[in-house]
Amino acid sequence: EDLEEWTEYRVQVQAFNAIGSGPWSQEVRGLTRESVPSSGPTNISSLALNSNSILVKWNEVPQQDRNGLVLGYKVLYKEKNLDTPMQIRTVEGNTTHAVQLVELGKYVLYEIQVLAFTRIGDGIPSFPPILERTLDDVPGPPVGILFPEVRTTYLRLVWQPPAEPN
C-alpha cells in the first residue's frame, strides 16, 4: 500500500523460523501501474502576437509528478469573465512545449491553463490560470446603418457602434 504510481520497486524476501533467518531471495523488480499526471506543467508563459493570436509556452511536468508516459499536452483557454466552456488545443507528443492560439477575439482578455496527459487520461491543469490580452486593432464596421429620413436636398443617417469596437 501507499506506493507511488509508475515507480519501479526492488524487493527481496527472507524466510525465518525458530532456528533463524534463511538467505535472502534474489532481487525482483516491479513497476506500479501508470496513472494521470498529479501536477500541471511548470513555467507557463504567454505573449500576444497580434490582435487575434497568443503564443503559449510551458515546461514539462516535474518527473516525480508524471505518473506515466506523457503523450501530450492540452492548452485550455477561454475569455475571462464569460461563462463559457474552455476551448482546448491538443499538442501531441512530449517534445513540443509551445503552441500558437489563433482566431481569437481582438483586444480580449483570455485565461489560459495547460495540462499533460498519459494513456490513462488528463492530469491536473496548471494553476493559477495565466491571463493574456490579444492586441488592440482597428475597429470593426459600424452596424445598423439606416436612412430614416430622405429629402430632396438632405438625408438623415443613423448607425450603431461597431460590434467589435477594439
N, C-alpha and C positions, 0 to 999 in steps of 0.2 A: 504494500500500500504506500501511498504518497510518493510514488516515483514520478519523475519528470517525463513529459511527452517527448518522443523522438530522441531518446537518450540511450546510449549504449551502456550496459551494466556488465560487470565481470563478477562471476560467482564461483566460489569454491565451497565445498561441503566436507565436513569431517564428522565421522561417526564416533560415538564413545559409549562405553558401558562401565560397569562397576570396576573393571580392572584398569581402564584408562582410555585414552583417545587413540583412534586409529590414524592412518595417514590422511592427508588432505586429498581430495579428488583433483583431477585436472581442472584447470580454469575453463569455464564455459562463458561465452559472451552472448548476450541477448539485447535486442533493441526493442524499446517500447513503441507502441503504435504512434502513427502520425496524428496530428491534431491541427487546429487552426492557429495562426499566429496570435500570441497573447498580448502584443502591443502593436502599435502602428509604426510606419516608417518614421525616421527622425529627420530633423532639419528641413522641414517643409518650407519652401520659399516660392514666391510668385512675382511676376513682373508683367505689367500691362504693356503689350507690344504696340497696340493701336486701339482704335475705338471699338473693335469687336473681337479682340483676341488677348488671351493671357497665357504666358508661359509658366508652367508649374514644374518645380524640381524637388527632389527628395533624396534622402539616403536610405540605405537598406534598414530593415528591421534588425535590431540587435540579435546576434547569433543565438543567445540564450532564450529569446522570445519567438523564434521562428517556428518551432514545434513541428517541423517537417520541411519538405522541399518547396520553396516559394516558386509558384508557377507564373506569377504576375502581380499586377497592381490594378487597383481601381481608384480613379480620381472622382470624388463625389463633389458636386458643386450646385449651387442654386443662388438665386437673387436673395440678398439678405432682406429680412423683414417681410418676405412673401410666404404665405402658407402653401407652398407648392412642393411636390416631391423632389428629392435630389436627382439631378441628372448624373449619369455615370459614363465615364470614358475608361475603357479597359485597355491596359497595356500588357500584352502577353510577354512572358519571359522575365528573367531576373537580371538582365543586362542593361535595360533602358530604365533610367531614373528621371525622365523628363517627358512632358507632353505639352502640346500647344492646344488650348481650348479655343475653338473658333466659333463663328456665327453667334457671338454673344451680343447682348444689348449695348448700345452706346451710352457711355458715362453711367454705367450701372455698377453698384457695389455687390460683389459676389463673396459668399463664404465657401471655403474650399477645404476638403479633407482628403487624405489618401489612406488606403488600406492595402495590405498584402493578402494574397490568398494561396492556399495549398489545394491539393485534390480533395481535401475534406470540406473546405468551404472558406468563407471570408473571415479574416481576422478583425481585430478591433481597429476602427478608424483613428487616425492621428487626432490628438486633442490638445488644446482647443482648436477650432477651425481658424484658418488664417483668412484675412479679408483683403481683397484687391478690387480696385475700381478700374474698369476699362477707361480709356482716354476720352476726352471731350472731342466733339466733331461738329460739323456744320449742322444746323437744324434741318429737320425734315420739312416737307412742303406744308403750307397751310392747308386746312381741310374745311369742308363745308362751304365752299365759295358759292355765293348766291348773288343774283341781281334782283333784289326785291322791288326796286323801282327803276323804271327805264322811261326816259322822256326824250324828246327830240334833241335837246341840247345838253342833257346831262343824264347820268345814271348813278345809282347808289349801289355800292359794292360792300358786302359783309362777308366775313370769314371767321373761322375758329383758329386758335393757335395750332401749331404742328402737333401731331400725336407724339413725335419724338423731338422735344424742344432742345435737348442736349445742353 
